[in-house]
Amino acid sequence: MFSGIVEGTGTITHIEELNDHTHWKVELPSGSESGVEIGASVSLDGVCLTATSIEKNTIGFDLIQETLQRTTLDERKIGDSVNIERALRYGEEVGGHLVSGHIMAKGTIQEIKFPVEQCGGHKDKTADIRISIPNSLIDYIFEKGYIAIDGISLTIGKINEAGEFNLHIIPETLRRTTLGMKNVGDCVNIEIDSMTQAVVDTVKRTMHSEGN
């Protein structure tokens, strides 16, 4: 399990296509590799992966085709940045919300706005980001509800009639994660809050059984 509080961004340094899977090497932010062992869970852009090799602060991961096809990792290339989070340890503070690292679908960034004019670069501003998602997830989207975008725990803002939702991103999140590098049209990994999913699915089943 993860908290959705991204530690920083890592860099993909190696991609190797093998017979039945793809092998990646990712250089983690300085210090993030401390205590990582082979078999440990690490979240890359919200996808839970298992460390298969360790060379100083460069960690190897094996990705099967199912993982690549369901997530944005299939679009990544050498030199790209990915959000990094180590798995939660018992007793640690959960600053965001519980995230499993199991991606449900991909969303698409429809709009990025910087509502306040500020001096400095792209990452020194707040941002409003509008994201569209598949129809199958719309029932789980609520204003002020939790959602994980590329592994980042965020609070949902306004929702429009098309089922698109807004996110209000602070400068620290833009600096610490890959959201500050995104453009309109980019895809992102979506994980719905598990508690929201459980409640919605339970209500659906109850209404269905009462209607029969």
MDTraj code that builds the backbone (N, CA, C; nanometers):
import mdtraj as md
import numpy as np

residues = "MET PHE SER GLY ILE VAL GLU GLY THR GLY THR ILE THR HIS ILE GLU GLU LEU ASN ASP HIS THR HIS TRP LYS VAL GLU LEU PRO SER GLY SER GLU SER GLY VAL GLU ILE GLY ALA SER VAL SER LEU ASP GLY VAL CYS LEU THR ALA THR SER ILE GLU LYS ASN THR ILE GLY PHE ASP LEU ILE GLN GLU THR LEU GLN ARG THR THR LEU ASP GLU ARG LYS ILE GLY ASP SER VAL ASN ILE GLU ARG ALA LEU ARG TYR GLY GLU GLU VAL GLY GLY HIS LEU VAL SER GLY HIS ILE MET ALA LYS GLY THR ILE GLN GLU ILE LYS PHE PRO VAL GLU GLN CYS GLY GLY HIS LYS ASP LYS THR ALA ASP ILE ARG ILE SER ILE PRO ASN SER LEU ILE ASP TYR ILE PHE GLU LYS GLY TYR ILE ALA ILE ASP GLY ILE SER LEU THR ILE GLY LYS ILE ASN GLU ALA GLY GLU PHE ASN LEU HIS ILE ILE PRO GLU THR LEU ARG ARG THR THR LEU GLY MET LYS ASN VAL GLY ASP CYS VAL ASN ILE GLU ILE ASP SER MET THR GLN ALA VAL VAL ASP THR VAL LYS ARG THR MET HIS SER GLU GLY ASN".split()
xyz = np.array([
    [0.0836, -0.1194, 0.0000],
    [0.0000, 0.0000, 0.0000],
    [0.0875, 0.1250, 0.0000],
    [0.0295, 0.2339, -0.0509],
    [0.0990, 0.3615, -0.0585],
    [0.0061, 0.4703, -0.0035],
    [0.0614, 0.5904, 0.0143],
    [-0.0181, 0.7011, 0.0672],
    [-0.0521, 0.8053, -0.0379],
    [0.0098, 0.7956, -0.1561],
    [-0.0119, 0.8971, -0.2586],
    [0.0696, 1.0232, -0.2358],
    [0.1630, 1.0195, -0.1406],
    [0.2532, 1.1321, -0.1174],
    [0.3849, 1.1002, -0.1871],
    [0.4019, 1.1554, -0.3056],
    [0.5173, 1.1237, -0.3909],
    [0.6451, 1.1801, -0.3297],
    [0.7515, 1.0970, -0.3269],
    [0.8784, 1.1391, -0.2683],
    [0.9590, 1.2269, -0.3635],
    [0.9350, 1.2119, -0.4912],
    [1.0094, 1.2859, -0.5925],
    [0.9959, 1.2147, -0.7258],
    [1.0788, 1.2515, -0.8205],
    [1.0742, 1.1873, -0.9519],
    [1.2033, 1.1121, -0.9782],
    [1.1884, 0.9960, -1.0414],
    [1.3027, 0.9185, -1.0860],
    [1.3152, 0.9293, -1.2372],
    [1.4269, 0.8803, -1.2899],
    [1.4533, 0.8879, -1.4338],
    [1.4736, 0.7477, -1.4897],
    [1.4028, 0.7167, -1.5978],
    [1.4203, 0.5875, -1.6648],
    [1.5535, 0.5895, -1.7398],
    [1.6420, 0.4975, -1.7043],
    [1.7756, 0.4955, -1.7650],
    [1.7947, 0.3789, -1.8615],
    [1.7044, 0.2812, -1.8584],
    [1.7234, 0.1607, -1.9412],
    [1.5881, 0.0946, -1.9645],
    [1.5588, 0.0566, -2.0871],
    [1.4398, -0.0210, -2.1219],
    [1.4844, -0.1345, -2.2135],
    [1.4564, -0.2569, -2.1725],
    [1.4974, -0.3741, -2.2505],
    [1.3767, -0.4637, -2.2753],
    [1.3465, -0.4890, -2.4013],
    [1.2359, -0.5764, -2.4389],
    [1.2849, -0.7210, -2.4366],
    [1.2229, -0.8021, -2.3506],
    [1.2572, -0.9428, -2.3405],
    [1.1444, -1.0274, -2.3976],
    [1.1581, -1.1592, -2.3914],
    [1.0601, -1.2470, -2.4559],
    [0.9177, -1.2262, -2.4046],
    [0.9006, -1.2250, -2.2725],
    [0.7657, -1.2187, -2.2160],
    [0.7439, -1.1004, -2.1225],
    [0.8401, -1.0100, -2.1148],
    [0.8236, -0.8909, -2.0316],
    [0.9251, -0.7855, -2.0727],
    [0.9129, -0.6695, -2.0115],
    [1.0059, -0.5592, -2.0374],
    [1.0804, -0.5269, -1.9075],
    [1.2096, -0.5066, -1.9185],
    [1.2905, -0.4740, -1.8004],
    [1.3285, -0.3261, -1.8030],
    [1.3000, -0.2584, -1.6925],
    [1.3350, -0.1175, -1.6766],
    [1.4419, -0.1026, -1.5702],
    [1.5215, 0.0027, -1.5852],
    [1.6053, 0.0510, -1.4760],
    [1.5705, 0.1977, -1.4531],
    [1.5503, 0.2315, -1.3270],
    [1.5080, 0.3667, -1.2905],
    [1.6017, 0.4209, -1.1829],
    [1.6557, 0.5391, -1.2097],
    [1.7405, 0.6059, -1.1110],
    [1.6517, 0.6827, -1.0148],
    [1.6536, 0.6438, -0.8883],
    [1.5685, 0.7056, -0.7871],
    [1.6297, 0.8370, -0.7367],
    [1.5449, 0.9251, -0.6808],
    [1.5985, 1.0470, -0.6197],
    [1.6961, 1.0110, -0.5083],
    [1.7936, 1.0945, -0.4863],
    [1.8951, 1.0683, -0.3848],
    [1.8301, 1.0428, -0.2484],
    [1.8651, 0.9321, -0.1867],
    [1.8124, 0.8955, -0.0558],
    [1.6920, 0.8038, -0.0617],
    [1.6189, 0.8042, -0.1729],
    [1.4984, 0.7215, -0.1835],
    [1.5305, 0.5731, -0.1910],
    [1.6560, 0.5405, -0.2284],
    [1.6940, 0.3999, -0.2411],
    [1.7287, 0.3364, -0.1070],
    [1.7400, 0.4197, -0.0031],
    [1.7812, 0.3693, 0.1281],
    [1.6835, 0.2634, 0.1790],
    [1.7369, 0.1462, 0.2082],
    [1.6537, 0.0385, 0.2617],
    [1.5792, -0.0429, 0.1590],
    [1.5885, -0.0060, 0.0308],
    [1.5200, -0.0845, -0.0732],
    [1.5888, -0.2196, -0.0865],
    [1.5099, -0.3262, -0.0876],
    [1.5619, -0.4603, -0.1066],
    [1.4934, -0.5235, -0.2263],
    [1.5571, -0.6245, -0.2846],
    [1.4930, -0.6982, -0.3929],
    [1.3629, -0.7592, -0.3414],
    [1.2546, -0.7383, -0.4155],
    [1.1230, -0.7836, -0.3724],
    [1.0380, -0.6741, -0.3115],
    [1.0991, -0.5578, -0.2860],
    [1.0237, -0.4461, -0.2274],
    [0.9294, -0.3857, -0.3306],
    [0.8188, -0.3302, -0.2819],
    [0.7220, -0.2637, -0.3692],
    [0.7565, -0.1161, -0.3819],
    [0.7545, -0.0671, -0.5052],
    [0.7797, 0.0737, -0.5347],
    [0.6743, 0.1187, -0.6347],
    [0.6174, 0.2363, -0.6132],
    [0.5188, 0.2912, -0.7056],
    [0.5878, 0.3805, -0.8075],
    [0.5666, 0.3499, -0.9376],
    [0.6149, 0.4339, -1.0473],
    [0.4925, 0.4902, -1.1186],
    [0.4743, 0.6219, -1.1117],
    [0.3566, 0.6865, -1.1703],
    [0.2273, 0.6191, -1.1253],
    [0.2269, 0.5745, -0.9996],
    [0.1065, 0.5149, -0.9424],
    [0.0913, 0.3666, -0.9646],
    [0.1852, 0.3046, -1.0365],
    [0.1782, 0.1610, -1.0653],
    [0.2686, 0.0866, -0.9677],
    [0.2124, -0.0073, -0.8936],
    [0.2899, -0.0853, -0.7972],
    [0.3760, -0.1865, -0.8714],
    [0.5083, -0.1760, -0.8554],
    [0.6033, -0.2670, -0.9191],
    [0.6975, -0.3248, -0.8139],
    [0.7626, -0.4345, -0.8495],
    [0.8531, -0.5034, -0.7578],
    [0.9970, -0.4828, -0.8004],
    [1.0812, -0.4438, -0.7060],
    [1.2234, -0.4248, -0.7341],
    [1.2880, -0.5609, -0.7613],
    [1.3541, -0.5741, -0.8774],
    [1.4172, -0.7013, -0.9137],
    [1.5693, -0.6935, -0.9151],
    [1.6238, -0.5738, -0.9131],
    [1.7695, -0.5577, -0.9054],
    [1.8004, -0.4221, -0.8443],
    [1.9178, -0.4107, -0.7846],
    [1.9579, -0.2862, -0.7180],
    [2.1041, -0.2592, -0.7482],
    [2.1321, -0.1422, -0.8047],
    [2.2680, -0.0976, -0.8301],
    [2.2799, 0.0451, -0.7789],
    [2.3278, 0.0598, -0.6550],
    [2.3313, 0.1896, -0.5879],
    [2.1892, 0.2480, -0.5846],
    [2.1651, 0.3634, -0.6502],
    [2.0297, 0.4202, -0.6453],
    [1.9527, 0.3937, -0.7744],
    [1.9980, 0.2947, -0.8531],
    [1.9258, 0.2542, -0.9736],
    [1.8597, 0.1192, -0.9485],
    [1.7288, 0.1170, -0.9638],
    [1.6495, -0.0008, -0.9306],
    [1.5918, -0.0619, -1.0582],
    [1.5968, -0.1952, -1.0692],
    [1.5412, -0.2652, -1.1837],
    [1.4005, -0.3140, -1.1559],
    [1.3152, -0.3115, -1.2585],
    [1.1772, -0.3575, -1.2480],
    [1.1414, -0.4382, -1.3725],
    [1.0620, -0.5437, -1.3551],
    [1.0103, -0.6216, -1.4667],
    [0.8630, -0.5884, -1.4864],
    [0.8260, -0.5504, -1.6081],
    [0.6884, -0.5099, -1.6396],
    [0.6293, -0.6073, -1.7408],
    [0.5153, -0.6670, -1.7074],
    [0.4482, -0.7556, -1.8008],
    [0.3609, -0.6735, -1.8954],
    [0.3170, -0.7348, -2.0046],
    [0.2391, -0.6637, -2.1058],
    [0.1077, -0.6097, -2.0498],
    [0.0444, -0.6837, -1.9587],
    [-0.0810, -0.6375, -1.8990],
    [-0.0619, -0.5030, -1.8306],
    [0.0486, -0.4885, -1.7586],
    [0.0778, -0.3626, -1.6895],
    [0.1005, -0.2500, -1.7893],
    [0.1768, -0.2770, -1.8929],
    [0.2060, -0.1745, -1.9927],
    [0.0801, -0.1303, -2.0668],
    [-0.0054, -0.2251, -2.1020],
    [-0.1243, -0.1931, -2.1806],
    [-0.2285, -0.1166, -2.1001],
    [-0.2373, -0.1418, -1.9712],
    [-0.3397, -0.0788, -1.8881],
    [-0.2997, 0.0588, -1.8365],
    [-0.1730, 0.0933, -1.8468],
    [-0.1230, 0.2152, -1.7849],
    [-0.0456, 0.2999, -1.8862],
    [-0.0041, 0.4166, -1.8400],
    [0.0751, 0.5053, -1.9262],
    [0.2208, 0.4638, -1.9353],
    [0.2618, 0.3612, -1.8608],
    [0.4018, 0.3197, -1.8649],
    [0.4421, 0.2732, -2.0050],
    [0.3449, 0.2285, -2.0835],
    [0.3724, 0.1865, -2.2202],
    [0.4195, 0.3040, -2.3070],
    [0.3914, 0.4276, -2.2632],
    [0.4280, 0.5465, -2.3397],
    [0.5630, 0.6046, -2.2973],
    [0.6163, 0.5533, -2.1878],
    [0.7407, 0.6088, -2.1350],
    [0.8609, 0.5613, -2.2156],
    [0.9650, 0.6432, -2.2152],
    [1.0894, 0.6114, -2.2875],
    [1.2088, 0.6498, -2.2017],
    [1.3272, 0.6081, -2.2448],
    [1.4491, 0.6396, -2.1698],
    [1.4641, 0.7913, -2.1575],
    [1.4942, 0.8354, -2.0365],
    [1.5089, 0.9784, -2.0090],
    [1.3852, 1.0408, -1.9486],
    [1.2706, 0.9716, -1.9565],
    [1.1474, 1.0252, -1.8988],
    [1.1522, 1.0208, -1.7460],
    [1.0790, 1.1115, -1.6842],
    [1.0655, 1.1136, -1.5391],
    [0.9388, 1.0413, -1.4969],
    [0.9446, 0.9762, -1.3817],
    [0.8276, 0.9075, -1.3242],
    [0.8191, 0.9403, -1.1764],
    [0.6965, 0.9471, -1.1260],
    [0.6760, 0.9703, -0.9835],
    [0.7173, 0.8466, -0.9043],
    [0.7842, 0.8701, -0.7915],
    [0.8354, 0.7612, -0.7086],
    [0.7731, 0.7682, -0.5697],
    [0.7241, 0.6530, -0.5216],
    [0.6855, 0.6415, -0.3809],
    [0.7189, 0.5020, -0.3308],
    [0.7834, 0.4958, -0.2173],
    [0.8098, 0.3685, -0.1519],
    [0.6840, 0.3210, -0.0796],
    [0.6722, 0.1905, -0.0596],
    [0.5560, 0.1343, 0.0095],
    [0.5518, 0.1822, 0.1538],
    [0.4303, 0.1941, 0.2068],
    [0.4128, 0.2342, 0.3460],
    [0.4685, 0.1290, 0.4411],
    [0.5233, 0.1754, 0.5516],
    [0.5657, 0.0868, 0.6594],
    [0.4686, 0.1010, 0.7757],
    [0.4501, -0.0066, 0.8489],
    [0.3562, -0.0056, 0.9610],
    [0.3910, 0.1064, 1.0587],
    [0.2916, 0.1861, 1.0938],
    [0.3107, 0.2937, 1.1900],
    [0.3432, 0.4277, 1.1281],
    [0.3660, 0.4318, 0.9964],
    [0.3968, 0.5583, 0.9312],
    [0.2707, 0.6423, 0.9132],
    [0.2892, 0.7728, 0.9085],
    [0.1776, 0.8644, 0.8862],
    [0.1267, 0.8529, 0.7431],
    [-0.0060, 0.8477, 0.7281],
    [-0.0676, 0.8477, 0.5953],
    [-0.1110, 0.9902, 0.5658],
    [-0.0297, 1.0628, 0.4905],
    [-0.0571, 1.2038, 0.4657],
    [-0.1594, 1.2279, 0.3572],
    [-0.1772, 1.1301, 0.2680],
    [-0.2749, 1.1444, 0.1600],
    [-0.3947, 1.0557, 0.1863],
    [-0.4101, 0.9505, 0.1043],
    [-0.5096, 0.8476, 0.1318],
    [-0.4510, 0.7150, 0.0863],
    [-0.5067, 0.6044, 0.1315],
    [-0.4502, 0.4743, 0.0982],
    [-0.4643, 0.4470, -0.0516],
    [-0.3531, 0.4121, -0.1125],
    [-0.3458, 0.3871, -0.2568],
    [-0.2851, 0.2486, -0.2762],
    [-0.3464, 0.1668, -0.3619],
    [-0.3002, 0.0291, -0.3796],
    [-0.1944, 0.0142, -0.4879],
    [-0.1907, 0.1090, -0.5816],
    [-0.0993, 0.0956, -0.6937],
    [-0.1548, 0.0113, -0.8066],
    [-0.2872, -0.0177, -0.8016],
    [-0.3545, -0.0930, -0.9074],
    [-0.4376, 0.0049, -0.9910],
    [-0.3904, 0.0346, -1.1097],
    [-0.4512, 0.1366, -1.1952],
    [-0.5811, 0.0841, -1.2555],
    [-0.6863, 0.1667, -1.2509],
    [-0.8167, 0.1271, -1.3021],
    [-0.8369, 0.1691, -1.4471],
    [-0.7757, 0.2789, -1.4874],
    [-0.7946, 0.3290, -1.6239],
    [-0.6972, 0.4441, -1.6465],
    [-0.6973, 0.4932, -1.7694],
    [-0.6187, 0.6114, -1.8036],
    [-0.7125, 0.7282, -1.8299],
    [-0.6753, 0.8450, -1.7811],
    [-0.7480, 0.9678, -1.8102],
    [-0.6654, 1.0541, -1.9038],
    [-0.7284, 1.1591, -1.9557],
    [-0.6601, 1.2495, -2.0496],
    [-0.6720, 1.3933, -2.0016],
    [-0.5620, 1.4650, -2.0003],
    [-0.5634, 1.6061, -1.9604],
    [-0.6251, 1.6884, -2.0728],
    [-0.7346, 1.7570, -2.0410],
    [-0.8074, 1.8371, -2.1391],
    [-0.7708, 1.9851, -2.1332],
    [-0.7265, 2.0307, -2.0160],
    [-0.6972, 2.1738, -2.0010],
    [-0.6043, 2.1941, -1.8828],
    [-0.5126, 2.2891, -1.8968],
    [-0.4254, 2.3311, -1.7869],
    [-0.4300, 2.4833, -1.7801],
    [-0.4676, 2.5356, -1.6640],
    [-0.4736, 2.6804, -1.6448],
    [-0.3852, 2.7205, -1.5284],
    [-0.3257, 2.8377, -1.5403],
    [-0.2491, 2.8971, -1.4314],
    [-0.3236, 3.0236, -1.3896],
    [-0.4129, 3.0116, -1.2888],
    [-0.5052, 3.1214, -1.2582],
    [-0.4412, 3.2467, -1.2011],
    [-0.3228, 3.2331, -1.1423],
    [-0.2580, 3.3492, -1.0807],
    [-0.1269, 3.3756, -1.1530],
    [-0.1098, 3.4964, -1.2052],
    [0.0145, 3.5317, -1.2717],
    [0.1227, 3.5541, -1.1663],
    [0.2299, 3.4794, -1.1797],
    [0.3400, 3.4908, -1.0858],
    [0.4705, 3.4955, -1.1625],
    [0.5730, 3.5502, -1.0991],
    [0.7055, 3.5477, -1.1577],
    [0.7634, 3.4076, -1.1423],
    [0.8586, 3.3747, -1.2257],
    [0.9234, 3.2446, -1.2143],
    [0.8774, 3.1502, -1.3218],
    [0.9256, 3.0283, -1.3112],
    [0.8982, 2.9278, -1.4133],
    [0.7655, 2.8583, -1.3936],
    [0.7446, 2.7595, -1.4797],
    [0.6216, 2.6814, -1.4838],
    [0.5874, 2.6207, -1.3481],
    [0.6902, 2.5770, -1.2733],
    [0.6664, 2.5049, -1.1491],
    [0.6487, 2.5981, -1.0294],
    [0.6527, 2.7289, -1.0497],
    [0.6338, 2.8224, -0.9390],
    [0.4899, 2.8709, -0.9303],
    [0.4011, 2.8151, -1.0107],
    [0.2620, 2.8592, -1.0145],
    [0.1687, 2.7504, -0.9649],
    [0.0511, 2.7921, -0.9211],
    [-0.0565, 2.6957, -0.8994],
    [-0.1165, 2.6625, -1.0355],
    [-0.1840, 2.5490, -1.0431],
    [-0.2416, 2.5074, -1.1711],
    [-0.3790, 2.4453, -1.1488],
    [-0.4712, 2.4730, -1.2405],
    [-0.5997, 2.4045, -1.2471],
    [-0.5942, 2.3110, -1.3671],
    [-0.6142, 2.1833, -1.3416],
    [-0.6051, 2.0824, -1.4469],
    [-0.7404, 2.0123, -1.4612],
    [-0.7908, 2.0050, -1.5841],
    [-0.9170, 1.9350, -1.6112],
    [-0.8875, 1.8040, -1.6816],
    [-0.9459, 1.6957, -1.6296],
    [-0.9160, 1.5615, -1.6786],
    [-1.0443, 1.4893, -1.7180],
    [-1.0411, 1.4215, -1.8311],
    [-1.1526, 1.3361, -1.8726],
    [-1.1173, 1.1910, -1.8426],
    [-1.2208, 1.1107, -1.8149],
    [-1.1999, 0.9705, -1.7798],
    [-1.3003, 0.8841, -1.8551],
    [-1.2784, 0.7529, -1.8620],
    [-1.3762, 0.6639, -1.9253],
    [-1.5107, 0.6675, -1.8519],
    [-1.6186, 0.6453, -1.9247],
    [-1.7528, 0.6476, -1.8654],
    [-1.7675, 0.5490, -1.7498],
    [-1.6916, 0.4404, -1.7538],
    [-1.7030, 0.3368, -1.6506],
    [-1.6625, 0.3858, -1.5118],
    [-1.5904, 0.4985, -1.5046],
    [-1.5442, 0.5491, -1.3752],
    [-1.6239, 0.6687, -1.3243],
    [-1.7137, 0.7212, -1.4050],
    [-1.7811, 0.8462, -1.3700],
    [-1.8577, 0.8364, -1.2385],
    [-1.9189, 0.7225, -1.2109],
    [-1.9976, 0.7067, -1.0872],
    [-1.9124, 0.7204, -0.9612],
    [-1.7820, 0.7061, -0.9737],
    [-1.6941, 0.7105, -0.8568],
    [-1.6327, 0.8487, -0.8325],
    [-1.6673, 0.9448, -0.9174],
    [-1.6075, 1.0777, -0.9084],
    [-1.7011, 1.1716, -0.8331],
    [-1.6548, 1.2225, -0.7193],
    [-1.7327, 1.3141, -0.6368],
    [-1.6490, 1.4366, -0.6023],
    [-1.7122, 1.5527, -0.6041],
    [-1.6421, 1.6741, -0.5612],
    [-1.5977, 1.6585, -0.4164],
    [-1.4739, 1.6908, -0.3896],
    [-1.4068, 1.6793, -0.2599],
    [-1.3695, 1.5359, -0.2261],
    [-1.3912, 1.4418, -0.3196],
    [-1.3474, 1.3039, -0.2984],
    [-1.2004, 1.2878, -0.3316],
    [-1.1440, 1.1754, -0.2904],
    [-1.0038, 1.1461, -0.3184],
    [-0.9890, 1.0762, -0.4535],
    [-0.8732, 1.0982, -0.5167],
    [-0.8356, 1.0261, -0.6370],
    [-0.6833, 1.0261, -0.6453],
    [-0.6271, 0.9227, -0.7074],
    [-0.4826, 0.9190, -0.7299],
    [-0.4561, 0.9370, -0.8782],
    [-0.3775, 1.0379, -0.9115],
    [-0.3381, 1.0679, -1.0492],
    [-0.1883, 1.0440, -1.0615],
    [-0.1496, 0.9437, -1.1414],
    [-0.0075, 0.9067, -1.1522],
    [0.0537, 0.8847, -1.0142],
    [-0.0281, 0.8260, -0.9248],
    [0.0202, 0.7945, -0.7909],
    [0.0142, 0.9081, -0.6919],
    [-0.0373, 1.0250, -0.7316],
    [-0.0431, 1.1426, -0.6446],
    [-0.1822, 1.1509, -0.5811],
    [-0.1878, 1.1543, -0.4502],
    [-0.3149, 1.1698, -0.3801],
    [-0.3649, 1.3132, -0.3944],
    [-0.4836, 1.3282, -0.4553],
    [-0.5388, 1.4610, -0.4814],
    [-0.6862, 1.4640, -0.4469],
    [-0.7377, 1.5859, -0.4280],
    [-0.8790, 1.6068, -0.3992],
    [-0.9494, 1.6572, -0.5244],
    [-1.0614, 1.5954, -0.5571],
    [-1.1368, 1.6315, -0.6772],
    [-1.2056, 1.7658, -0.6579],
    [-1.1984, 1.8500, -0.7606],
    [-1.2668, 1.9788, -0.7588],
    [-1.4007, 1.9696, -0.8302],
    [-1.4345, 2.0716, -0.9048],
    [-1.5616, 2.0756, -0.9771],
    [-1.5688, 1.9647, -1.0818],
    [-1.6917, 1.9169, -1.1047],
    [-1.7182, 1.8151, -1.2062],
    [-1.8166, 1.8735, -1.3061],
    [-1.7924, 1.8543, -1.4363],
    [-1.8859, 1.9079, -1.5352],
    [-1.9798, 1.7995, -1.5866],
    [-2.0708, 1.8369, -1.6749],
    [-2.1739, 1.7445, -1.7225],
    [-2.1160, 1.6289, -1.8024],
    [-1.9970, 1.6472, -1.8579],
    [-1.9333, 1.5409, -1.9356],
    [-1.8604, 1.4398, -1.8473],
    [-1.8632, 1.4643, -1.7145],
    [-1.7930, 1.3745, -1.6237],
    [-1.6470, 1.4095, -1.6058],
    [-1.6026, 1.5195, -1.6669],
    [-1.4654, 1.5642, -1.6466],
    [-1.4552, 1.6319, -1.5095],
    [-1.3371, 1.6254, -1.4502],
    [-1.3202, 1.6863, -1.3182],
    [-1.1956, 1.7735, -1.3159],
    [-1.1962, 1.8698, -1.2232],
    [-1.0850, 1.9630, -1.2076],
    [-1.0013, 1.9270, -1.0861],
    [-0.8736, 1.9535, -1.0967],
    [-0.7809, 1.9395, -0.9859],
    [-0.7107, 2.0728, -0.9653],
    [-0.6956, 2.1130, -0.8410],
    [-0.6274, 2.2379, -0.8088],
    [-0.4923, 2.2022, -0.7465],
    [-0.3853, 2.2316, -0.8181],
    [-0.2528, 2.1830, -0.7825],
    [-0.1668, 2.2959, -0.7266],
    [-0.1089, 2.2734, -0.6085],
    [-0.0241, 2.3741, -0.5459],
    [0.1175, 2.3667, -0.6047],
    [0.1969, 2.4738, -0.5913],
    [0.3326, 2.4742, -0.6489],
    [0.4209, 2.3598, -0.6011],
    [0.4104, 2.3213, -0.4734],
    [0.4947, 2.2136, -0.4218],
    [0.4684, 2.0824, -0.4951],
    [0.3425, 2.0550, -0.5263],
    [0.3089, 1.9328, -0.6004],
    [0.3639, 1.9403, -0.7423],
    [0.3560, 2.0568, -0.8053],
    [0.4125, 2.0738, -0.9392],
    [0.5642, 2.0541, -0.9388],
    [0.6293, 2.1002, -0.8322],
    [0.7750, 2.0864, -0.8233],
    [0.8170, 1.9426, -0.7958],
    [0.7431, 1.8746, -0.7087],
    [0.7849, 1.7439, -0.6583],
    [0.7489, 1.6293, -0.7526],
    [0.6482, 1.6487, -0.8367],
    [0.5962, 1.5402, -0.9198],
    [0.6060, 1.5736, -1.0687],
    [0.5611, 1.4799, -1.1508],
    [0.5627, 1.5004, -1.2953],
    [0.4479, 1.5866, -1.3444],
    [0.3543, 1.6252, -1.2566],
    [0.2419, 1.7077, -1.3019],
    [0.2894, 1.8406, -1.3599],
    [0.4009, 1.8913, -1.3091],
    [0.4556, 2.0161, -1.3617],
    [0.5139, 2.0037, -1.5010],
    [0.5255, 1.8791, -1.5506],
    [0.5813, 1.8554, -1.6840],
    [0.4734, 1.8201, -1.7862],
    [0.3480, 1.8100, -1.7416],
    [0.2415, 1.7615, -1.8288],
    [0.1923, 1.8691, -1.9247],
    [0.1344, 1.8216, -2.0358],
    [0.0733, 1.9079, -2.1357],
    [-0.0672, 1.8588, -2.1674],
    [-0.1478, 1.9462, -2.2269],
    [-0.2814, 1.9064, -2.2718],
    [-0.2682, 1.7910, -2.3707],
    [-0.3517, 1.6888, -2.3531],
    [-0.3459, 1.5704, -2.4378],
    [-0.2703, 1.4549, -2.3771],
    [-0.1903, 1.4824, -2.2740],
    [-0.1168, 1.3748, -2.2073],
    [-0.2134, 1.2847, -2.1302],
    [-0.1790, 1.1573, -2.1237],
    [-0.2579, 1.0615, -2.0457],
    [-0.1979, 1.0459, -1.9062],
    [-0.2846, 1.0137, -1.8096],
    [-0.2411, 0.9924, -1.6717],
    [-0.3069, 0.8658, -1.6178],
    [-0.2410, 0.8025, -1.5220],
    [-0.2958, 0.6840, -1.4576],
    [-0.3970, 0.7237, -1.3510],
    [-0.5101, 0.6518, -1.3492],
    [-0.6187, 0.6825, -1.2555],
    [-0.6393, 0.5665, -1.1600],
    [-0.6393, 0.5955, -1.0307],
    [-0.6835, 0.4987, -0.9303],
    [-0.7895, 0.5642, -0.8420],
    [-0.9083, 0.5044, -0.8405],
    [-1.0180, 0.5549, -0.7589],
    [-0.9949, 0.5179, -0.6133],
    [-1.0334, 0.6043, -0.5219],
    [-1.0257, 0.5753, -0.3793],
    [-1.1040, 0.4479, -0.3490],
    [-1.0415, 0.3526, -0.2801],
    [-1.1030, 0.2222, -0.2557],
    [-1.2290, 0.2314, -0.1711],
    [-1.2322, 0.3241, -0.0752],
    [-1.3517, 0.3399, 0.0085],
    [-1.4685, 0.3915, -0.0753],
    [-1.4409, 0.4884, -0.1637],
    [-1.5448, 0.5396, -0.2529],
    [-1.5985, 0.4281, -0.3413],
    [-1.5076, 0.3490, -0.3966],
    [-1.5488, 0.2391, -0.4837],
    [-1.6361, 0.1391, -0.4096],
    [-1.5975, 0.1052, -0.2867],
    [-1.6743, 0.0075, -0.2082],
    [-1.8153, 0.0572, -0.1789],
    [-1.8271, 0.1851, -0.1407],
    [-1.9588, 0.2406, -0.1080],
    [-2.0473, 0.2456, -0.2319],
    [-1.9925, 0.2966, -0.3428],
    [-2.0713, 0.3084, -0.4661],
    [-2.1157, 0.1708, -0.5153],
    [-2.0248, 0.0743, -0.5150],
    [-2.0597, -0.0600, -0.5623],
    [-2.1637, -0.1256, -0.4729],
    [-2.1552, -0.1023, -0.3407],
    [-2.2540, -0.1585, -0.2484],
    [-2.3920, -0.0996, -0.2730],
    [-2.3983, 0.0317, -0.2923],
    [-2.5267, 0.0974, -0.3207],
    [-2.5847, 0.0456, -0.4526],
    [-2.5015, 0.0294, -0.5532],
    [-2.5484, -0.0220, -0.6827],
    [-2.6077, -0.1612, -0.6680],
    [-2.5383, -0.2495, -0.5932],
    [-2.5880, -0.3860, -0.5745],
    [-2.7186, -0.3878, -0.4976],
    [-2.7283, -0.2997, -0.3955],
    [-2.8502, -0.2930, -0.3148],
    [-2.9692, -0.2466, -0.3994],
    [-2.9468, -0.1417, -0.4782],
    [-3.0544, -0.0899, -0.5635],
    [-3.0957, -0.1933, -0.6692],
    [-2.9969, -0.2676, -0.7205],
    [-3.0274, -0.3695, -0.8205],
    [-3.1119, -0.4818, -0.7612],
    [-3.0747, -0.5262, -0.6386],
    [-3.1481, -0.6352, -0.5759],
    [-3.2894, -0.5938, -0.5361],
    [-3.3073, -0.4677, -0.4957],
    [-3.4395, -0.4190, -0.4585],
    [-3.5277, -0.4002, -0.5812],
    [-3.4628, -0.3771, -0.6970],
    [-3.5406, -0.3565, -0.8189],
    [-3.5862, -0.4856, -0.8833],
    [-3.5314, -0.6006, -0.8355],
    [-3.5703, -0.7297, -0.8947],
    [-3.6833, -0.7960, -0.8153],
])
top = md.Topology()
chain = top.add_chain()
for i, resn in enumerate(residues, 1):
    res = top.add_residue(resn, chain, resSeq=i)
    for name in ("N", "CA", "C"):
        top.add_atom(name, md.element.get_by_symbol(name[0]), res)
traj = md.Trajectory(xyz[None], top)
